[in-house]
Protein backbone atom coordinates (compact mmCIF):
# COMPACT_ATOMS: atom_id res chain seq x y z
CA UNK A 1 0.00 0.00 0.00
CA UNK A 2 1.38 3.40 -0.97
CA UNK A 3 1.69 5.55 2.15
CA UNK A 4 1.54 8.76 0.07
CA UNK A 5 -2.03 8.02 -1.11
CA UNK A 6 -4.64 8.71 1.58
CA UNK A 7 -6.78 5.70 2.39
CA UNK A 8 -10.36 5.73 3.69
CA UNK A 9 -10.55 4.97 7.35
CA UNK A 10 -11.90 1.59 8.26
CA UNK A 11 -11.38 -0.93 10.92
CA UNK A 12 -8.84 -3.62 10.20
CA UNK A 13 -11.22 -6.15 11.71
CA UNK A 14 -14.25 -5.28 9.53
CA UNK A 15 -14.38 -6.10 5.83
CA UNK A 16 -14.61 -3.29 3.29
CA UNK A 17 -18.13 -2.26 2.35
CA UNK A 18 -19.46 -4.30 -0.56
CA UNK A 19 -19.85 -2.57 -3.88
CA UNK A 20 -23.36 -2.27 -5.29
CA UNK A 21 -24.24 -5.19 -7.60
CA UNK A 22 -24.72 -4.49 -11.31
CA UNK A 23 -28.36 -4.04 -12.32
CA UNK A 24 -30.07 -7.21 -13.52
CA UNK A 25 -31.25 -7.15 -17.12
CA UNK A 26 -34.51 -8.80 -15.96
CA UNK A 27 -35.26 -6.23 -13.23
CA UNK A 28 -38.03 -3.69 -13.96
CA UNK A 29 -36.78 -0.20 -14.80
CA UNK A 30 -36.69 2.44 -12.15
CA UNK A 31 -39.68 4.74 -12.02
CA UNK A 32 -37.39 7.73 -11.80
CA UNK A 33 -36.51 7.65 -15.49
CA UNK A 34 -38.33 5.79 -18.29
CA UNK A 35 -36.23 3.38 -20.34
CA UNK A 36 -34.81 4.91 -23.48
CA UNK A 37 -34.75 2.83 -26.66
CA UNK A 38 -31.37 2.06 -28.14
CA UNK A 39 -29.91 4.32 -30.78
CA UNK A 40 -30.60 1.74 -33.49
CA UNK A 41 -34.29 1.85 -32.62
CA UNK A 42 -34.37 5.63 -33.00
CA UNK A 43 -32.59 5.40 -36.33
CA UNK A 44 -35.16 2.88 -37.60
CA UNK A 45 -38.06 5.09 -36.50
CA UNK A 46 -39.04 3.11 -33.39
CA UNK A 47 -39.37 5.67 -30.62
CA UNK A 48 -40.97 5.72 -27.21
CA UNK A 49 -44.41 5.97 -28.81
CA UNK A 50 -44.05 2.63 -30.64
CA UNK A 51 -44.09 -0.76 -28.88
CA UNK A 52 -41.08 -3.05 -29.28
CA UNK A 53 -41.18 -5.57 -32.12
CA UNK A 54 -41.72 -8.54 -29.83
CA UNK A 55 -44.91 -7.06 -28.37
CA UNK A 56 -46.66 -6.44 -31.71
CA UNK A 57 -49.16 -8.97 -33.15
CA UNK A 58 -47.66 -11.11 -35.94
CA UNK A 59 -48.36 -9.94 -39.46
CA UNK A 60 -47.35 -13.09 -41.34
CA UNK A 61 -48.91 -16.55 -41.43
CA UNK A 62 -49.79 -17.99 -38.03
CA UNK A 63 -50.02 -21.68 -37.22
CA UNK A 64 -52.58 -23.33 -34.98
CA UNK A 65 -51.52 -24.05 -31.38
CA UNK A 66 -49.39 -27.09 -30.67
CA UNK A 67 -51.41 -30.26 -30.23
CA UNK A 68 -54.02 -29.31 -32.84
CA UNK A 69 -55.53 -32.05 -34.99
CA UNK A 70 -55.39 -31.90 -38.77
CA UNK A 71 -58.92 -30.48 -39.02
CA UNK A 72 -57.98 -27.78 -36.48
CA UNK A 73 -55.09 -26.32 -38.47
CA UNK A 74 -57.27 -23.37 -39.51
CA UNK A 75 -57.81 -22.34 -35.88
CA UNK A 76 -55.00 -19.83 -35.74
CA UNK A 77 -57.01 -16.93 -34.32
CA UNK A 78 -56.97 -14.97 -37.57
CA UNK A 79 -59.91 -13.76 -39.62
CA UNK A 80 -62.50 -13.38 -36.87
CA UNK A 81 -65.43 -15.57 -35.98
CA UNK A 82 -66.87 -15.70 -39.49
CA UNK A 83 -63.59 -15.52 -41.40
CA UNK A 84 -64.05 -19.08 -42.61
CA UNK A 85 -67.02 -17.95 -44.70
CA UNK A 86 -64.86 -15.46 -46.56
CA UNK A 87 -62.18 -18.06 -47.20
CA UNK A 88 -64.76 -20.61 -48.35
CA UNK A 89 -66.48 -18.19 -50.71
CA UNK A 90 -63.29 -16.80 -52.22
CA UNK A 91 -61.66 -20.16 -52.86
CA UNK A 92 -64.81 -21.73 -54.35
CA UNK A 93 -65.23 -18.72 -56.65
CA UNK A 94 -61.60 -18.91 -57.78
CA UNK A 95 -61.80 -22.66 -58.40
CA UNK A 96 -64.91 -22.21 -60.53
CA UNK A 97 -63.24 -19.36 -62.41
CA UNK A 98 -60.14 -21.47 -62.98
CA UNK A 99 -62.15 -24.38 -64.36
CA UNK A 100 -64.02 -22.02 -66.69
CA UNK A 101 -60.79 -20.43 -67.93
CA UNK A 102 -59.25 -23.83 -68.70
CA UNK A 103 -62.44 -24.99 -70.43
CA UNK A 104 -62.78 -21.84 -72.52
CA UNK A 105 -59.11 -22.01 -73.39
CA UNK A 106 -59.46 -25.62 -74.54
CA UNK A 107 -62.50 -24.74 -76.65
CA UNK A 108 -60.72 -21.78 -78.27
CA UNK A 109 -57.60 -23.81 -79.08
CA UNK A 110 -59.73 -26.60 -80.57
CA UNK A 111 -61.56 -24.07 -82.76
CA UNK A 112 -58.38 -22.35 -83.90
CA UNK A 113 -56.77 -25.67 -84.83
CA UNK A 114 -60.02 -27.02 -86.26
CA UNK A 115 -59.57 -30.00 -83.96
CA UNK A 116 -62.98 -30.01 -82.29
CA UNK A 117 -65.26 -33.06 -82.18
CA UNK A 118 -67.17 -33.98 -85.31
CA UNK A 119 -70.49 -34.13 -83.47
CA UNK A 120 -71.98 -30.88 -82.21
CA UNK A 121 -73.56 -32.74 -79.28
CA UNK A 122 -70.22 -34.14 -78.08
CA UNK A 123 -69.10 -33.34 -74.53
CA UNK A 124 -65.44 -33.36 -75.59
CA UNK A 125 -63.22 -30.40 -76.45
CA UNK A 126 -61.02 -32.17 -78.98
CA UNK A 127 -61.60 -34.97 -81.43
CA UNK A 128 -58.28 -36.38 -80.25
CA UNK A 129 -59.04 -38.05 -76.88
CA UNK A 130 -55.48 -37.49 -75.62
CA UNK A 131 -55.72 -33.73 -76.16
CA UNK A 132 -59.14 -33.74 -74.55
CA UNK A 133 -57.74 -35.58 -71.53
CA UNK A 134 -55.15 -32.83 -71.07
CA UNK A 135 -57.88 -30.19 -70.80
CA UNK A 136 -59.90 -32.28 -68.35
CA UNK A 137 -56.94 -33.00 -66.08
CA UNK A 138 -55.76 -29.39 -66.08
CA UNK A 139 -59.28 -28.24 -65.26
CA UNK A 140 -59.12 -30.24 -62.03
CA UNK A 141 -55.45 -29.65 -61.19
CA UNK A 142 -55.98 -25.87 -61.20
CA UNK A 143 -57.69 -26.23 -57.82
CA UNK A 144 -54.41 -27.25 -56.16
CA UNK A 145 -52.66 -23.84 -56.25
CA UNK A 146 -55.95 -22.09 -55.52
CA UNK A 147 -56.57 -23.83 -52.18
CA UNK A 148 -52.95 -23.36 -51.12
CA UNK A 149 -53.23 -19.67 -51.95
CA UNK A 150 -56.50 -19.44 -50.03
CA UNK A 151 -55.01 -21.00 -46.91
CA UNK A 152 -51.95 -18.72 -47.05
CA UNK A 153 -53.49 -15.39 -48.04
CA UNK A 154 -57.06 -15.54 -46.72
CA UNK A 155 -56.66 -18.06 -43.92
CA UNK A 156 -53.31 -16.42 -43.03
CA UNK A 157 -51.68 -19.68 -42.09
CA UNK A 158 -48.78 -21.56 -43.73
CA UNK A 159 -49.97 -23.27 -46.90
CA UNK A 160 -48.07 -26.38 -45.86
CA UNK A 161 -50.53 -26.97 -43.02
CA UNK A 162 -53.00 -28.20 -45.65
CA UNK A 163 -50.52 -30.99 -46.43
CA UNK A 164 -50.00 -32.18 -42.86
CA UNK A 165 -49.84 -31.13 -39.23
CA UNK A 166 -46.08 -30.59 -39.49
CA UNK A 167 -46.54 -27.92 -42.15
CA UNK A 168 -45.24 -29.81 -45.18
CA UNK A 169 -45.70 -32.92 -47.27
CA UNK A 170 -43.87 -35.79 -45.55
CA UNK A 171 -42.21 -37.44 -48.55
CA UNK A 172 -40.74 -40.34 -46.60
CA UNK A 173 -44.13 -41.23 -45.18
CA UNK A 174 -45.69 -40.83 -48.63
CA UNK A 175 -43.20 -43.34 -50.04
CA UNK A 176 -44.07 -45.87 -47.33
CA UNK A 177 -47.76 -45.46 -48.11
CA UNK A 178 -47.00 -45.97 -51.81
CA UNK A 179 -45.28 -49.26 -51.02
CA UNK A 180 -48.58 -50.44 -49.56
CA UNK A 181 -51.10 -48.64 -51.74
CA UNK A 182 -49.88 -49.37 -55.27
CA UNK A 183 -49.66 -53.19 -54.92
CA UNK A 184 -53.00 -53.25 -53.14
CA UNK A 185 -54.63 -51.19 -55.88
CA UNK A 186 -53.23 -53.55 -58.54
CA UNK A 187 -54.82 -56.48 -56.71
CA UNK A 188 -58.14 -54.66 -56.31
CA UNK A 189 -58.40 -53.73 -59.99
CA UNK A 190 -57.31 -57.23 -60.98
CA UNK A 191 -60.06 -58.74 -58.85
CA UNK A 192 -62.61 -56.35 -60.37
CA UNK A 193 -61.54 -57.16 -63.94
CA UNK A 194 -61.75 -60.89 -63.30
CA UNK A 195 -65.13 -60.50 -61.61
CA UNK A 196 -66.74 -58.46 -64.40
CA UNK A 197 -65.00 -60.06 -67.40
CA UNK A 198 -68.02 -62.11 -68.48
CA UNK A 199 -70.38 -59.14 -68.17
CA UNK A 200 -68.30 -56.76 -70.32
CA UNK A 201 -64.74 -57.74 -71.25
CA UNK A 202 -62.25 -54.93 -70.79
CA UNK A 203 -61.79 -53.00 -74.02
CA UNK A 204 -65.05 -54.15 -75.62
CA UNK A 205 -66.45 -50.62 -75.60
CA UNK A 206 -63.20 -49.10 -76.90
CA UNK A 207 -61.43 -49.12 -80.23
CA UNK A 208 -58.68 -51.51 -79.16
CA UNK A 209 -54.96 -50.91 -78.81
CA UNK A 210 -54.24 -47.52 -80.46
CA UNK A 211 -50.66 -48.32 -81.47
CA UNK A 212 -47.39 -47.70 -79.67
CA UNK A 213 -46.91 -43.99 -80.58
CA UNK A 214 -50.37 -43.01 -79.30
CA UNK A 215 -50.12 -45.33 -76.31
CA UNK A 216 -46.74 -43.95 -75.21
CA UNK A 217 -47.94 -40.37 -75.68
CA UNK A 218 -51.00 -41.18 -73.58
CA UNK A 219 -48.83 -42.66 -70.83
CA UNK A 220 -46.64 -39.55 -70.84
CA UNK A 221 -49.69 -37.33 -70.38
CA UNK A 222 -51.07 -39.59 -67.65
CA UNK A 223 -47.82 -39.71 -65.69
CA UNK A 224 -47.32 -35.95 -65.99
CA UNK A 225 -50.81 -34.74 -65.07
CA UNK A 226 -52.70 -37.43 -63.15
CA UNK A 227 -50.66 -36.99 -59.91
CA UNK A 228 -51.58 -33.29 -59.85
CA UNK A 229 -55.22 -33.98 -60.72
CA UNK A 230 -55.58 -36.62 -58.00
CA UNK A 231 -53.69 -34.54 -55.44
CA UNK A 232 -55.88 -31.52 -56.22
CA UNK A 233 -59.02 -33.47 -55.37
CA UNK A 234 -57.50 -34.59 -52.08
CA UNK A 235 -56.31 -31.09 -51.18
CA UNK A 236 -59.80 -29.73 -51.84
CA UNK A 237 -62.06 -32.38 -50.28
CA UNK A 238 -59.91 -34.16 -47.71
CA UNK A 239 -57.70 -31.19 -46.88
CA UNK A 240 -58.67 -27.56 -47.20
CA UNK A 241 -62.45 -28.05 -46.96
CA UNK A 242 -62.13 -30.18 -43.81
CA UNK A 243 -59.94 -27.51 -42.22
CA UNK A 244 -62.30 -24.67 -43.15
CA UNK A 245 -65.29 -26.48 -41.63
CA UNK A 246 -63.06 -27.53 -38.74
CA UNK A 247 -62.75 -23.91 -37.68
CA UNK A 248 -66.31 -24.03 -36.33
CA UNK A 249 -66.90 -27.75 -35.70
CA UNK A 250 -65.86 -29.24 -32.38
CA UNK A 251 -65.06 -32.67 -33.82
CA UNK A 252 -63.64 -33.61 -37.23
CA UNK A 253 -66.53 -35.85 -38.25
CA UNK A 254 -69.03 -33.22 -39.45
CA UNK A 255 -66.33 -31.84 -41.73
CA UNK A 256 -65.38 -35.31 -42.98
CA UNK A 257 -69.02 -36.20 -43.65
CA UNK A 258 -69.81 -32.98 -45.55
CA UNK A 259 -66.61 -33.12 -47.58
CA UNK A 260 -67.18 -36.80 -48.43
CA UNK A 261 -70.71 -36.11 -49.65
CA UNK A 262 -69.51 -33.22 -51.82
CA UNK A 263 -66.71 -35.40 -53.18
CA UNK A 264 -69.23 -38.02 -54.30
CA UNK A 265 -71.55 -35.42 -55.82
CA UNK A 266 -68.68 -33.74 -57.68
CA UNK A 267 -68.26 -36.87 -59.82
CA UNK A 268 -71.76 -36.50 -61.22
CA UNK A 269 -74.83 -38.69 -61.08
CA UNK A 270 -74.50 -42.18 -62.49
CA UNK A 271 -75.27 -45.52 -60.94
CA UNK A 272 -76.32 -45.76 -57.30
CA UNK A 273 -73.50 -48.26 -56.78
CA UNK A 274 -71.00 -45.71 -58.07
CA UNK A 275 -72.28 -42.96 -55.79
CA UNK A 276 -72.16 -45.26 -52.75
CA UNK A 277 -68.65 -46.40 -53.69
CA UNK A 278 -67.40 -42.80 -53.82
CA UNK A 279 -69.09 -41.86 -50.55
CA UNK A 280 -67.88 -44.97 -48.75
CA UNK A 281 -64.30 -44.51 -49.93
CA UNK A 282 -64.32 -40.82 -49.07
CA UNK A 283 -65.45 -41.51 -45.51
CA UNK A 284 -62.66 -44.02 -44.97
CA UNK A 285 -60.08 -41.70 -46.51
CA UNK A 286 -61.31 -38.79 -44.40
CA UNK A 287 -60.85 -40.90 -41.30
CA UNK A 288 -57.34 -41.83 -42.43
CA UNK A 289 -56.35 -38.16 -42.88
CA UNK A 290 -57.35 -37.35 -39.28
CA UNK A 291 -55.72 -40.56 -38.07
CA UNK A 292 -52.35 -39.89 -39.74
CA UNK A 293 -52.36 -36.09 -39.55
CA UNK A 294 -51.91 -35.48 -43.26
CA UNK A 295 -52.90 -36.13 -46.86
CA UNK A 296 -50.01 -38.37 -47.90
CA UNK A 297 -51.78 -41.72 -47.51
CA UNK A 298 -54.91 -40.70 -49.42
CA UNK A 299 -52.96 -38.94 -52.18
CA UNK A 300 -51.11 -42.21 -52.78
CA UNK A 301 -54.31 -44.24 -53.07
CA UNK A 302 -56.01 -41.71 -55.34
CA UNK A 303 -52.98 -41.44 -57.62
CA UNK A 304 -52.61 -45.23 -57.78
CA UNK A 305 -56.26 -45.70 -58.67
CA UNK A 306 -56.26 -43.04 -61.40
CA UNK A 307 -52.93 -44.06 -62.92
CA UNK A 308 -54.06 -47.66 -63.32
CA UNK A 309 -57.53 -46.71 -64.55
CA UNK A 310 -56.25 -44.21 -67.11
CA UNK A 311 -53.44 -46.55 -68.13
CA UNK A 312 -55.90 -49.35 -68.89
CA UNK A 313 -58.13 -46.90 -70.77
CA UNK A 314 -55.15 -45.82 -72.88
CA UNK A 315 -54.20 -49.40 -73.68
CA UNK A 316 -57.71 -50.36 -74.80
CA UNK A 317 -58.59 -47.13 -76.58
CA UNK A 318 -61.30 -46.05 -74.13
CA UNK A 319 -60.24 -42.43 -73.60
CA UNK A 320 -63.31 -41.20 -75.45
CA UNK A 321 -65.61 -42.78 -72.86
CA UNK A 322 -67.44 -40.26 -70.67
CA UNK A 323 -67.96 -42.69 -67.78
CA UNK A 324 -66.59 -41.78 -64.36
CA UNK A 325 -66.32 -43.51 -61.00
CA UNK A 326 -69.97 -42.56 -60.47
CA UNK A 327 -70.85 -45.16 -63.12
CA UNK A 328 -69.04 -48.00 -61.35
CA UNK A 329 -70.92 -51.33 -61.18
CA UNK A 330 -72.02 -53.02 -57.99
CA UNK A 331 -69.03 -55.38 -58.14
CA UNK A 332 -66.72 -52.36 -57.71
CA UNK A 333 -68.69 -51.32 -54.63
CA UNK A 334 -68.45 -54.83 -53.20
CA UNK A 335 -64.69 -54.90 -53.71
CA UNK A 336 -64.34 -51.48 -52.10
CA UNK A 337 -66.10 -52.75 -48.99
CA UNK A 338 -63.04 -54.91 -48.39
CA UNK A 339 -60.12 -53.01 -49.86
CA UNK A 340 -60.85 -49.52 -48.46
CA UNK A 341 -60.75 -50.56 -44.78
CA UNK A 342 -57.90 -52.99 -45.50
CA UNK A 343 -55.70 -50.19 -46.79
CA UNK A 344 -56.74 -47.59 -44.22
CA UNK A 345 -56.35 -49.84 -41.19
CA UNK A 346 -53.00 -51.17 -42.45
CA UNK A 347 -51.60 -47.69 -43.01
CA UNK A 348 -52.94 -46.48 -39.66
CA UNK A 349 -51.16 -49.37 -37.95
CA UNK A 350 -47.91 -48.55 -39.73
CA UNK A 351 -48.30 -44.88 -38.77
CA UNK A 352 -48.57 -45.86 -35.11
CA UNK A 353 -45.47 -48.01 -35.28
CA UNK A 354 -43.49 -45.33 -37.13
CA UNK A 355 -44.58 -42.54 -34.79
CA UNK A 356 -46.18 -40.43 -37.53
CA UNK A 357 -47.42 -37.13 -36.09
CA UNK A 358 -51.19 -36.94 -35.65
CA UNK A 359 -51.23 -33.44 -34.12
CA UNK A 360 -49.15 -30.33 -34.72
CA UNK A 361 -45.85 -30.41 -32.82
C-alpha positions in Angstrom: 0.0 0.0 0.0 1.4 3.4 -1.0 1.7 5.6 2.1 1.5 8.8 0.1 -2.0 8.0 -1.1 -4.6 8.7 1.6 -6.8 5.7 2.4 -10.4 5.7 3.7 -10.5 5.0 7.3 -11.9 1.6 8.3 -11.4 -0.9 10.9 -8.8 -3.6 10.2 -11.2 -6.1 11.7 -14.2 -5.3 9.5 -14.4 -6.1 5.8 -14.6 -3.3 3.3 -18.1 -2.3 2.4 -19.5 -4.3 -0.6 -19.8 -2.6 -3.9 -23.4 -2.3 -5.3 -24.2 -5.2 -7.6 -24.7 -4.5 -11.3 -28.4 -4.0 -12.3 -30.1 -7.2 -13.5 -31.3 -7.1 -17.1 -34.5 -8.8 -16.0 -35.3 -6.2 -13.2 -38.0 -3.7 -14.0 -36.8 -0.2 -14.8 -36.7 2.4 -12.1 -39.7 4.7 -12.0 -37.4 7.7 -11.8 -36.5 7.6 -15.5 -38.3 5.8 -18.3 -36.2 3.4 -20.3 -34.8 4.9 -23.5 -34.8 2.8 -26.7 -31.4 2.1 -28.1 -29.9 4.3 -30.8 -30.6 1.7 -33.5 -34.3 1.8 -32.6 -34.4 5.6 -33.0 -32.6 5.4 -36.3 -35.2 2.9 -37.6 -38.1 5.1 -36.5 -39.0 3.1 -33.4 -39.4 5.7 -30.6 -41.0 5.7 -27.2 -44.4 6.0 -28.8 -44.1 2.6 -30.6 -44.1 -0.8 -28.9 -41.1 -3.0 -29.3 -41.2 -5.6 -32.1 -41.7 -8.5 -29.8 -44.9 -7.1 -28.4 -46.7 -6.4 -31.7 -49.2 -9.0 -33.1 -47.7 -11.1 -35.9 -48.4 -9.9 -39.5 -47.3 -13.1 -41.3 -48.9 -16.6 -41.4 -49.8 -18.0 -38.0 -50.0 -21.7 -37.2 -52.6 -23.3 -35.0 -51.5 -24.0 -31.4 -49.4 -27.1 -30.7 -51.4 -30.3 -30.2 -54.0 -29.3 -32.8 -55.5 -32.1 -35.0 -55.4 -31.9 -38.8 -58.9 -30.5 -39.0 -58.0 -27.8 -36.5 -55.1 -26.3 -38.5 -57.3 -23.4 -39.5 -57.8 -22.3 -35.9 -55.0 -19.8 -35.7 -57.0 -16.9 -34.3 -57.0 -15.0 -37.6 -59.9 -13.8 -39.6 -62.5 -13.4 -36.9 -65.4 -15.6 -36.0 -66.9 -15.7 -39.5 -63.6 -15.5 -41.4 -64.1 -19.1 -42.6 -67.0 -18.0 -44.7 -64.9 -15.5 -46.6 -62.2 -18.1 -47.2 -64.8 -20.6 -48.3 -66.5 -18.2 -50.7 -63.3 -16.8 -52.2 -61.7 -20.2 -52.9 -64.8 -21.7 -54.4 -65.2 -18.7 -56.6 -61.6 -18.9 -57.8 -61.8 -22.7 -58.4 -64.9 -22.2 -60.5 -63.2 -19.4 -62.4 -60.1 -21.5 -63.0 -62.2 -24.4 -64.4 -64.0 -22.0 -66.7 -60.8 -20.4 -67.9 -59.3 -23.8 -68.7 -62.4 -25.0 -70.4 -62.8 -21.8 -72.5 -59.1 -22.0 -73.4 -59.5 -25.6 -74.5 -62.5 -24.7 -76.6 -60.7 -21.8 -78.3 -57.6 -23.8 -79.1 -59.7 -26.6 -80.6 -61.6 -24.1 -82.8 -58.4 -22.4 -83.9 -56.8 -25.7 -84.8 -60.0 -27.0 -86.3 -59.6 -30.0 -84.0 -63.0 -30.0 -82.3 -65.3 -33.1 -82.2 -67.2 -34.0 -85.3 -70.5 -34.1 -83.5 -72.0 -30.9 -82.2 -73.6 -32.7 -79.3 -70.2 -34.1 -78.1 -69.1 -33.3 -74.5 -65.4 -33.4 -75.6 -63.2 -30.4 -76.4 -61.0 -32.2 -79.0 -61.6 -35.0 -81.4 -58.3 -36.4 -80.2 -59.0 -38.0 -76.9 -55.5 -37.5 -75.6 -55.7 -33.7 -76.2 -59.1 -33.7 -74.6 -57.7 -35.6 -71.5 -55.1 -32.8 -71.1 -57.9 -30.2 -70.8 -59.9 -32.3 -68.4 -56.9 -33.0 -66.1 -55.8 -29.4 -66.1 -59.3 -28.2 -65.3 -59.1 -30.2 -62.0 -55.5 -29.6 -61.2 -56.0 -25.9 -61.2 -57.7 -26.2 -57.8 -54.4 -27.3 -56.2 -52.7 -23.8 -56.3 -55.9 -22.1 -55.5 -56.6 -23.8 -52.2 -52.9 -23.4 -51.1 -53.2 -19.7 -51.9 -56.5 -19.4 -50.0 -55.0 -21.0 -46.9 -52.0 -18.7 -47.0 -53.5 -15.4 -48.0 -57.1 -15.5 -46.7 -56.7 -18.1 -43.9 -53.3 -16.4 -43.0 -51.7 -19.7 -42.1 -48.8 -21.6 -43.7 -50.0 -23.3 -46.9 -48.1 -26.4 -45.9 -50.5 -27.0 -43.0 -53.0 -28.2 -45.7 -50.5 -31.0 -46.4 -50.0 -32.2 -42.9 -49.8 -31.1 -39.2 -46.1 -30.6 -39.5 -46.5 -27.9 -42.2 -45.2 -29.8 -45.2 -45.7 -32.9 -47.3 -43.9 -35.8 -45.6 -42.2 -37.4 -48.5 -40.7 -40.3 -46.6 -44.1 -41.2 -45.2 -45.7 -40.8 -48.6 -43.2 -43.3 -50.0 -44.1 -45.9 -47.3 -47.8 -45.5 -48.1 -47.0 -46.0 -51.8 -45.3 -49.3 -51.0 -48.6 -50.4 -49.6 -51.1 -48.6 -51.7 -49.9 -49.4 -55.3 -49.7 -53.2 -54.9 -53.0 -53.3 -53.1 -54.6 -51.2 -55.9 -53.2 -53.5 -58.5 -54.8 -56.5 -56.7 -58.1 -54.7 -56.3 -58.4 -53.7 -60.0 -57.3 -57.2 -61.0 -60.1 -58.7 -58.8 -62.6 -56.3 -60.4 -61.5 -57.2 -63.9 -61.7 -60.9 -63.3 -65.1 -60.5 -61.6 -66.7 -58.5 -64.4 -65.0 -60.1 -67.4 -68.0 -62.1 -68.5 -70.4 -59.1 -68.2 -68.3 -56.8 -70.3 -64.7 -57.7 -71.3 -62.3 -54.9 -70.8 -61.8 -53.0 -74.0 -65.0 -54.1 -75.6 -66.4 -50.6 -75.6 -63.2 -49.1 -76.9 -61.4 -49.1 -80.2 -58.7 -51.5 -79.2 -55.0 -50.9 -78.8 -54.2 -47.5 -80.5 -50.7 -48.3 -81.5 -47.4 -47.7 -79.7 -46.9 -44.0 -80.6 -50.4 -43.0 -79.3 -50.1 -45.3 -76.3 -46.7 -43.9 -75.2 -47.9 -40.4 -75.7 -51.0 -41.2 -73.6 -48.8 -42.7 -70.8 -46.6 -39.6 -70.8 -49.7 -37.3 -70.4 -51.1 -39.6 -67.7 -47.8 -39.7 -65.7 -47.3 -36.0 -66.0 -50.8 -34.7 -65.1 -52.7 -37.4 -63.1 -50.7 -37.0 -59.9 -51.6 -33.3 -59.8 -55.2 -34.0 -60.7 -55.6 -36.6 -58.0 -53.7 -34.5 -55.4 -55.9 -31.5 -56.2 -59.0 -33.5 -55.4 -57.5 -34.6 -52.1 -56.3 -31.1 -51.2 -59.8 -29.7 -51.8 -62.1 -32.4 -50.3 -59.9 -34.2 -47.7 -57.7 -31.2 -46.9 -58.7 -27.6 -47.2 -62.5 -28.0 -47.0 -62.1 -30.2 -43.8 -59.9 -27.5 -42.2 -62.3 -24.7 -43.1 -65.3 -26.5 -41.6 -63.1 -27.5 -38.7 -62.7 -23.9 -37.7 -66.3 -24.0 -36.3 -66.9 -27.8 -35.7 -65.9 -29.2 -32.4 -65.1 -32.7 -33.8 -63.6 -33.6 -37.2 -66.5 -35.8 -38.2 -69.0 -33.2 -39.5 -66.3 -31.8 -41.7 -65.4 -35.3 -43.0 -69.0 -36.2 -43.6 -69.8 -33.0 -45.5 -66.6 -33.1 -47.6 -67.2 -36.8 -48.4 -70.7 -36.1 -49.7 -69.5 -33.2 -51.8 -66.7 -35.4 -53.2 -69.2 -38.0 -54.3 -71.6 -35.4 -55.8 -68.7 -33.7 -57.7 -68.3 -36.9 -59.8 -71.8 -36.5 -61.2 -74.8 -38.7 -61.1 -74.5 -42.2 -62.5 -75.3 -45.5 -60.9 -76.3 -45.8 -57.3 -73.5 -48.3 -56.8 -71.0 -45.7 -58.1 -72.3 -43.0 -55.8 -72.2 -45.3 -52.8 -68.7 -46.4 -53.7 -67.4 -42.8 -53.8 -69.1 -41.9 -50.5 -67.9 -45.0 -48.7 -64.3 -44.5 -49.9 -64.3 -40.8 -49.1 -65.5 -41.5 -45.5 -62.7 -44.0 -45.0 -60.1 -41.7 -46.5 -61.3 -38.8 -44.4 -60.9 -40.9 -41.3 -57.3 -41.8 -42.4 -56.4 -38.2 -42.9 -57.3 -37.3 -39.3 -55.7 -40.6 -38.1 -52.4 -39.9 -39.7 -52.4 -36.1 -39.5 -51.9 -35.5 -43.3 -52.9 -36.1 -46.9 -50.0 -38.4 -47.9 -51.8 -41.7 -47.5 -54.9 -40.7 -49.4 -53.0 -38.9 -52.2 -51.1 -42.2 -52.8 -54.3 -44.2 -53.1 -56.0 -41.7 -55.3 -53.0 -41.4 -57.6 -52.6 -45.2 -57.8 -56.3 -45.7 -58.7 -56.3 -43.0 -61.4 -52.9 -44.1 -62.9 -54.1 -47.7 -63.3 -57.5 -46.7 -64.6 -56.2 -44.2 -67.1 -53.4 -46.5 -68.1 -55.9 -49.3 -68.9 -58.1 -46.9 -70.8 -55.1 -45.8 -72.9 -54.2 -49.4 -73.7 -57.7 -50.4 -74.8 -58.6 -47.1 -76.6 -61.3 -46.1 -74.1 -60.2 -42.4 -73.6 -63.3 -41.2 -75.5 -65.6 -42.8 -72.9 -67.4 -40.3 -70.7 -68.0 -42.7 -67.8 -66.6 -41.8 -64.4 -66.3 -43.5 -61.0 -70.0 -42.6 -60.5 -70.9 -45.2 -63.1 -69.0 -48.0 -61.3 -70.9 -51.3 -61.2 -72.0 -53.0 -58.0 -69.0 -55.4 -58.1 -66.7 -52.4 -57.7 -68.7 -51.3 -54.6 -68.5 -54.8 -53.2 -64.7 -54.9 -53.7 -64.3 -51.5 -52.1 -66.1 -52.7 -49.0 -63.0 -54.9 -48.4 -60.1 -53.0 -49.9 -60.8 -49.5 -48.5 -60.7 -50.6 -44.8 -57.9 -53.0 -45.5 -55.7 -50.2 -46.8 -56.7 -47.6 -44.2 -56.4 -49.8 -41.2 -53.0 -51.2 -42.4 -51.6 -47.7 -43.0 -52.9 -46.5 -39.7 -51.2 -49.4 -37.9 -47.9 -48.6 -39.7 -48.3 -44.9 -38.8 -48.6 -45.9 -35.1 -45.5 -48.0 -35.3 -43.5 -45.3 -37.1 -44.6 -42.5 -34.8 -46.2 -40.4 -37.5 -47.4 -37.1 -36.1 -51.2 -36.9 -35.6 -51.2 -33.4 -34.1 -49.1 -30.3 -34.7 -45.9 -30.4 -32.8 
